[in-house]
Amino acid sequence: MESLTLTKEEIIEATGYKRGADQLAALLKAGIPADRRPDGSVRVWRHHMTGIAAPKQKAPRRAPELASDRKAA
């Protein structure tokens, strides 16, 4: 099974930087969500790079307006 996050080498290849601060800045500038792990390394979820997104939430459906719901005037 493939790892859920990019490896250090993949992040270096994607950003062109070895320093975590530079990597994070480059990823965020490119619109790729990334964050820091507790050890200070940069984390990028693989699905952000491969384009496999999480399922989108459906908008809540409106209740139908029924004739029986209308008040008589």
Secondary structure, DSSP 4 states (H G I P E B T S, - for coil): ---SB--HHHHHHHHS--SHHHHHHHHHHTT---EE-TTS-EE-BHHHHH--PPPPPPPPPPPP--GGGSPP-
